[in-house]
């Protein structure tokens, strides 16, 4: 199969634990979307937050993807190796007066309504025990999702000057993900619906950088009977690396594929090849949450 040069997608897990069913949905949906367009599917490890990371999780995630037949194109990128690029962009914005130091705590922001009001924007504080915020230049209150149409973002959230480097010196997700997607040539981001709200900030960064933004396709979240999303923080169980077919078939069904028509096989690659042939984003459910039986 010749790879398309026009489509590049990616799956970008954080190594805070093993892959669970919710993360399998994101991996599978992004893989099917890329391969159905004869495109490239990249894997990036988003190891931005060492205190939340689990030793060995990165390697475990990669072994699980391989066991499920989800073979990536190109080399693995680790965000922990990209700090120089993030800092260089921050330094540029600091010099331009677009970024600034902020010493406001979460408690202080909560006390004034929960949205940061620009308190430190014109105080010209020295860097030190401070976060770095970006003065919002492009307010994004809506965007077009490739499956669900116009998605809206709360106006106060869209207007916020948001953090690009935390007080503890760690780089913020929104900055890193945009710079990495640009560097890797990503053309479409396929991910879970829990990341809809950050999309506005990410689009604003593309516009500030003068780079056309990617397309976005958000996948339904798997939630428990109580309405909590499956996540590592909620102790979602790891998917079985020894028996990938049942979880793969279940994930395909949750994403809208007619798995009752899928071939009976013990090969993840055979099942995925069938999924690629049948995949188009319109098969996705109309709802953005799906209940996962525990």
FIKE-302527 format. One line per 8 residues: number of its first residue (from 0); for each residue x, y, z of C-alpha. Coordinates in steps of 0.2 Angstrom, whole numbers, padded with zeros to 4 digits. Layout:
<nodes>
NUM = X Y Z | ...
</nodes>
This chain:
<nodes>
0 = 0000 0000 0000 | 0007 0017 -0005 | 0005 0030 0009 | -0004 0046 0005 | 0006 0061 0007 | -0010 0072 0010 | -0016 0064 0026 | -0007 0062 0042
8 = -0016 0057 0058 | -0009 0052 0075 | -0013 0044 0092 | -0005 0053 0107 | -0007 0044 0123 | 0000 0050 0140 | 0011 0037 0149 | 0001 0038 0165
16 = -0004 0020 0165 | -0008 0005 0153 | -0021 0007 0139 | -0039 0005 0144 | -0055 0003 0133 | -0057 0022 0132 | -0040 0024 0125 | -0042 0010 0113
24 = -0057 0019 0106 | -0046 0034 0102 | -0032 0024 0095 | -0043 0013 0084 | -0054 0028 0078 | -0038 0038 0073 | -0030 0023 0065 | -0046 0019 0055
32 = -0048 0037 0049 | -0030 0038 0043 | -0029 0021 0035 | -0046 0023 0026 | -0038 0038 0018 | -0022 0028 0014 | -0013 0040 0025 | 0000 0039 0039
40 = -0004 0035 0057 | 0009 0042 0069 | 0011 0038 0088 | 0017 0051 0099 | 0020 0049 0118 | 0014 0064 0128 | 0026 0063 0143 | 0024 0081 0148
48 = 0019 0078 0166 | 0032 0066 0175 | 0023 0067 0192 | 0008 0058 0184 | 0018 0046 0174 | 0020 0027 0178 | 0037 0019 0176 | 0037 0008 0160
56 = 0020 0014 0154 | 0027 0021 0138 | 0034 0004 0133 | 0019 -0005 0139 | 0007 0006 0128 | 0018 0003 0113 | 0018 -0016 0116 | -0001 -0016 0118
64 = -0003 -0006 0101 | 0007 -0019 0092 | -0002 -0034 0100 | -0018 -0026 0094 | -0011 -0024 0076 | -0011 -0005 0077 | 0006 -0003 0069 | 0012 0015 0067
72 = 0021 0024 0053 | 0038 0032 0056 | 0047 0035 0072 | 0039 0038 0090 | 0041 0056 0096 | 0042 0059 0114 | 0037 0076 0121 | 0050 0075 0134
80 = 0063 0077 0120 | 0054 0092 0113 | 0057 0105 0128 | 0069 0115 0118 | 0056 0119 0104 | 0042 0123 0117 | 0054 0135 0127 | 0060 0144 0111
88 = 0042 0148 0106 | 0038 0154 0124 | 0054 0165 0123 | 0048 0173 0106 | 0031 0177 0113 | 0039 0184 0129 | 0050 0196 0119 | 0035 0201 0108
96 = 0025 0205 0124 | 0012 0192 0120 | 0016 0180 0134 | 0019 0186 0152 | 0022 0179 0170 | 0007 0176 0181 | 0007 0172 0200 | -0012 0170 0202
104 = -0017 0154 0210 | -0031 0142 0206 | -0039 0147 0222 | -0038 0166 0218 | -0046 0163 0201 | -0060 0153 0208 | -0064 0167 0220 | -0067 0179 0205
112 = -0078 0167 0196 | -0067 0153 0189 | -0061 0162 0174 | -0044 0171 0174 | -0047 0189 0171 | -0030 0195 0165 | -0024 0201 0183 | -0006 0200 0179
120 = -0006 0205 0161 | 0001 0222 0163 | 0011 0220 0179 | 0027 0215 0170 | 0031 0202 0184 | 0049 0194 0184 | 0049 0176 0180 | 0052 0164 0195
128 = 0039 0156 0205 | 0026 0160 0191 | 0017 0153 0177 | 0018 0159 0159 | 0002 0164 0151 | -0002 0169 0133 | -0012 0185 0130 | -0027 0178 0120
136 = -0026 0186 0102 | -0039 0175 0093 | -0054 0171 0103 | -0062 0155 0096 | -0080 0151 0102 | -0084 0138 0089 | -0076 0126 0077 | -0082 0113 0064
144 = -0080 0095 0069 | -0079 0083 0054 | -0093 0072 0061 | -0104 0082 0073 | -0104 0099 0064 | -0102 0116 0074 | -0096 0113 0092 | -0097 0128 0103
152 = -0085 0133 0117 | -0090 0144 0132 | -0086 0162 0128 | -0077 0166 0145 | -0066 0151 0142 | -0062 0156 0125 | -0057 0173 0130 | -0045 0168 0144
160 = -0026 0171 0143 | -0021 0153 0146 | -0006 0145 0153 | 0008 0139 0141 | 0021 0135 0155 | 0016 0130 0172 | 0022 0137 0189 | 0032 0121 0192
168 = 0041 0123 0175 | 0031 0110 0165 | 0025 0114 0148 | 0006 0115 0145 | -0003 0103 0134 | -0011 0115 0122 | 0006 0123 0118 | 0015 0106 0116
176 = 0002 0097 0106 | 0000 0111 0093 | 0019 0113 0090 | 0021 0095 0089 | 0007 0093 0077 | 0014 0106 0066 | 0031 0099 0067 | 0025 0082 0062
184 = 0014 0088 0048 | -0003 0082 0055 | -0018 0086 0045 | -0032 0079 0056 | -0034 0076 0074 | -0045 0062 0079 | -0047 0060 0098 | -0060 0058 0112
192 = -0074 0071 0115 | -0066 0076 0132 | -0054 0087 0122 | -0068 0097 0113 | -0065 0112 0125 | -0046 0114 0122 | -0049 0114 0104 | -0053 0132 0103
200 = -0037 0137 0112 | -0027 0125 0100 | -0035 0134 0085 | -0030 0151 0092 | -0012 0145 0093 | -0012 0140 0075 | -0019 0157 0070 | -0006 0166 0081
208 = 0008 0156 0073 | 0001 0159 0055 | -0001 0141 0051 | -0018 0133 0044 | -0026 0123 0058 | -0029 0104 0057 | -0046 0097 0055 | -0054 0089 0070
216 = -0064 0074 0073 | -0070 0069 0090 | -0075 0052 0095 | -0088 0047 0108 | -0082 0044 0125 | -0084 0028 0134 | -0092 0031 0151 | -0097 0021 0166
224 = -0115 0017 0171 | -0113 0032 0183 | -0107 0044 0169 | -0089 0044 0173 | -0077 0043 0158 | -0066 0028 0157 | -0048 0035 0162 | -0033 0030 0171
232 = -0037 0042 0185 | -0053 0032 0187 | -0044 0016 0188 | -0051 0009 0171 | -0044 -0008 0169 | -0031 -0012 0156 | -0036 -0020 0140 | -0030 -0038 0138
240 = -0014 -0039 0127 | -0016 -0058 0126 | -0033 -0058 0119 | -0035 -0043 0108 | -0049 -0048 0097 | -0064 -0046 0109 | -0059 -0029 0114 | -0056 -0024 0096
248 = -0073 -0030 0090 | -0081 -0021 0105 | -0072 -0005 0101 | -0077 -0006 0082 | -0095 -0009 0088 | -0095 0007 0099 | -0088 0017 0084 | -0102 0011 0073
256 = -0095 -0002 0063 | -0107 -0017 0059 | -0096 -0030 0068 | -0109 -0044 0066 | -0103 -0043 0047 | -0084 -0044 0052 | -0074 -0060 0048 | -0071 -0073 0062
264 = -0053 -0072 0064 | -0039 -0073 0077 | -0028 -0060 0068 | -0030 -0042 0074 | -0023 -0036 0057 | -0036 -0046 0047 | -0050 -0038 0058 | -0042 -0021 0056
272 = -0041 -0023 0037 | -0060 -0026 0037 | -0063 -0011 0048 | -0053 0000 0036 | -0063 -0006 0021 | -0079 -0002 0030 | -0074 0014 0039 | -0081 0031 0036
280 = -0083 0044 0049 | -0102 0045 0047 | -0103 0027 0055 | -0100 0036 0071 | -0115 0037 0083 | -0124 0053 0084 | -0120 0055 0103 | -0104 0060 0110
288 = -0105 0048 0125 | -0107 0029 0125 | -0110 0018 0141 | -0097 0005 0144 | -0103 -0010 0154 | -0092 -0014 0168
</nodes>
